[in-house]
Amino acid sequence: MPLYEYTCKDCGSTFEQLIAARDRDSGVVCPDCGSKHVQRLICAFAIGKAATGSSSVSCPTCNLR
């Protein structure tokens, strides 16, 4: 199962969720406030390297390089 990153639209918390791809946009609940108003984030690390061909692209939220 892939690991997705989300942000809560109510409290602003950012968190990761290990969830099946088919369920990635439904049923996710913020662990801090319990809100279902969350938005899935796209990490620059995941798309930047393929899109730019650069290995120096990093993800600002997870500090990966």
LINVENCOR-V671490 format. One record per residue. RES is the residue in one small letter. SS is DSSP state (A for helix, B for strand, O for the rest). PSI is psi in degrees with one decimal (* if undefined). OMEGA is omega in radians with two decimals (none if undefined). Layout:
RES:SS:PSI:OMEGA
RES:SS:PSI:OMEGA
This chain:
m:O:138.8:3.12
p:O:156.4:3.09
l:B:120.1:3.14
y:B:151.6:3.10
e:B:137.6:-3.09
y:B:158.4:2.96
t:B:142.1:3.14
c:B:127.9:3.14
k:O:-16.3:-3.13
d:O:-48.7:-3.07
c:O:-9.2:3.10
g:O:2.6:3.14
s:O:142.9:3.04
t:B:133.1:-3.09
f:B:163.5:3.11
e:B:149.8:-3.13
q:B:126.2:3.03
l:B:110.9:-2.99
i:O:148.5:3.11
a:O:144.0:-3.11
a:A:-36.3:-3.11
r:A:-21.0:-3.11
d:A:7.7:-2.99
r:O:-23.3:-3.10
d:O:11.8:3.12
s:O:143.4:3.05
g:O:6.5:3.12
v:O:131.3:-3.10
v:O:136.9:3.10
c:O:126.8:-3.14
p:O:-17.8:-3.11
d:O:-44.3:-3.05
c:O:-7.7:3.12
g:O:5.9:-3.12
s:O:147.7:3.04
k:O:2.2:3.13
h:O:75.1:-3.13
v:B:156.5:3.14
q:B:130.7:3.11
r:B:135.9:3.14
l:B:154.5:3.05
i:O:121.4:-3.10
c:O:131.6:3.13
a:A:-29.9:3.12
f:A:-40.5:-3.09
a:A:-35.4:-3.08
i:A:-23.8:-3.05
g:A:-43.9:-3.09
k:A:-44.5:3.14
a:A:-38.9:-3.08
a:A:-37.2:-3.05
t:A:-17.2:-3.08
g:O:8.3:-3.11
s:O:137.2:3.09
s:O:0.7:-3.12
s:O:3.8:3.11
v:O:132.3:-3.13
s:O:161.6:3.12
c:B:119.9:-3.08
p:O:-23.0:-3.10
t:O:-28.3:-3.12
c:O:-0.8:3.08
n:O:33.7:3.08
l:B:151.5:3.11
r:O:*:none
